[in-house]
Amino acid sequence: MERTILFQKNASVLTADGKQVGALQRVVLHPETRVITDIVVQGGGLFSKEYRVVPIDMVAETAEDQIRLRDEAGEWKSFPLFEEKRIVSENEGSHAGDVTPVIYGVPGVGPALTTGFDDSLVPELERNIPEGTVALKEGAKVYTSDDKHIGDVDRVLADPSMDEATHLIISHGLLTKEKKLIPMRWVSMLGENTVHLDVTEAEVNTLETPLKPE
């Protein structure tokens, strides 16, 4: 089966005409179906970093360290931010924009004092990714069923015909990186920062190294 690399640490993300807009930071996928829905791309300058969500159907092709977008992807700023801060009510979940501040004083007579928002209003981060999906981080830690940390996620491989993740490439080691190809069928729990397998460390160690796809 043909496979394409959809996730590699800091892979360059380019427009259709070759202009770099950012670097890949996360792959958004459903933890049960393994279907990839989006990628999260870091763009902006050194002191103005921003993370935007790009639908997977806007990806034209991928290479070892590069992702190229389609012509119809449009402007970089048109993609939604990964996270947006909103003010909500703890009691009713109302957005701050729906709440009118209480103002004391009469214009032209006395000072107008604004009490601000109710104490029950709290900041909340809202993510612009499909409900039920996970934004898998680069470098997410991978653990076996016997709770051994065997490496960190380096890349996600997918079947390009279905945008379904088929394997994880994990790396382990400080100076010399040992890489292994982990089938997604071994994954029992997929989180943002951690991945848990339903096989033991001994079973993982039976995989061939250096890396060779199954």
N, C-alpha and C positions, 0 to 999 in steps of 0.2 A: 504494500500500500504506500502510495506517495505521502510524504509528510512534509510539512513546512514549519519553519521556526517562527513562532509568533511572539516569543518572549525571551529576551536576553537582557541581562543587566545593562542598562544605559544604551540600548540600541538606538541609533539615530533615527528620528522620524522625519521624513521628507515629504514635501508637497509633490504633486505630479511633475512639476517642472524642475525638481531637484533642490528646492530651497529648504534648508533645515529649519524646522519649527520647534524642535525639542528632543527629549530623550524618553524612552519608554520606562515607566516606573512600576506599573501594575498591569495584570491581566484580570479582567472581570469575567467570571464564569459561574455557572450554576453548580453548586456542590454535588448535586445528585445526577443531573443529566450530563455534566461536564461540558455543556455547550458554552462557547465563548461568546459573550455579547458585546464587549467593549474592551478598549485599552485605555489606560490612564497615562497621559503624556505630560511631562514637566517641561514648561516653556518659560519665557520671560528672561530677564537679566539676572545678574548675580544677586542684586538686592530686591528684586521684584519677581521672585519665582511664583509661578501659578501652575496649577494642575488642572487639566481639562480632560473631559471624557470624549473619546472618539469611538463611534459605533464600529463594530468589526466589519460591517459591509462597506465602510469607507476605506478599507485597506486593500490596495491593489495587489501588492506583492511584498514578500519578505526575503531577506538574505541573512547571512550569518550575523551581521551587526547593523542591519539597516531595514527600515520599514518605509515603504513608499505608499502614499495615499492616492486615491483616485482623483480625477479631474473635478468630479462633482462634489468633492469634500468641501470646497469653498474656503472662506477665510478662517484662519486659526481662531480668531476671537468669536467666531460663530458657534463654536463648540461650548457646551455648558461647563461651568466649573465643577470639579470633583466634589468639593465641599463648599457649602454656603451657610453662613451663620444667620440664624433667625431668632427672634425673641418670641417665646411662647408662654402661655399661661399654664402653670402647673395644674390648675383646677379644671380648665376647660380646653386647653390646647389652642387657645386663640393666638393668632399672630399679632405682634406689636402694632402692625399697621391697622388692625381692627379695633384697637383700644385708644380711646380719646383721653389725653391727659387732663387732669382737673386743674383749672386755673382760677386763682383768687385775685380780686382787685378789679377796678373799673378803669378802662382806658381813659387817660386824661385826668383822672381823679387821684388814683393811688397806684402804687407799684403793682404790677401783675406778677404773681408768684406761681410758678408751675411746680406741682408736687412731683411730676415725673410719672413713671409707670408704677402700677401696683407692685407691691413687694412679691407677689406670687409669680411675676414674670421672670423667666430665666432664659439665658442664652442656650441655644441648641444647634448642633451641627447637623445639617441635612445633606445627604449624599445623593447625587444625581446619577444613580445607577439603578437598574431594574430591581424590583423587590425580590428578595430571596437569593440574590447573587452575592458573591464574595469577591472583593478586590484583592487578589493575591499579591502580596508584596514581593519585590525582588529580595532574595536572601531569606525568605521564610524558612524556618527551621523544620527539619523533617525528623520524625521520631518513629521507631519501630513499635511493634506490639509489646515488646519487653522494655519499653521506655528508654531506648538508647538513641541518642542524637547521632545520626549517621551522616549528616550533611545539610546543606542549604540549597534552596531552589535556585538554579542558575538559568534555566530556560523551560518553556512549555512547548511541547510539540503537538500539532493538531492535524487532523484529517481535513485538508482544505475543502473537500466536497461538502462537509457538514459543519465546519468550524467547531468540531468537537475535539477537546483535548484527549490525546491518546497516551502521552508519556510526559514525565517530568525528567529533566536532566538535573541531577544534584551534584554538588561539588563538596569536597571535604579535604582539609589540610591547610597548612599555613603557607609554606613555601612551594611545595609541589602539590598542585591540586589534583586529587583523584576524582574522576567523574564516573557516575553510574546512570544508567537509563532505567527509570522506574516506571513500570506500566501503571496507568491510571486505575486499572482494576485492583491494584494493591492498596489503593487509598481508601481508608475507612472514614476519615474525617478531614475536611478541607476548610481551613480557616484563613484569616487574613495574614496572621503572623506564623502560624504553625500548620504542618501537615502531619497527620498520623496514618501509619500503615497498618494493615492487618497481618503482616508477616514479621518474623523475628529478624534480629541483626544477622544471625547465622544464615538465614535464607537470602538476605540481601547480599551477603558476602559471596554467595555462589554466582552472582552476576559477573560477567566477564569484565576485566579491566586490562588495557584501556577500553574505553567505551566502544561498544559495538551494538547497533540497533538489533532488536529481535527480528 
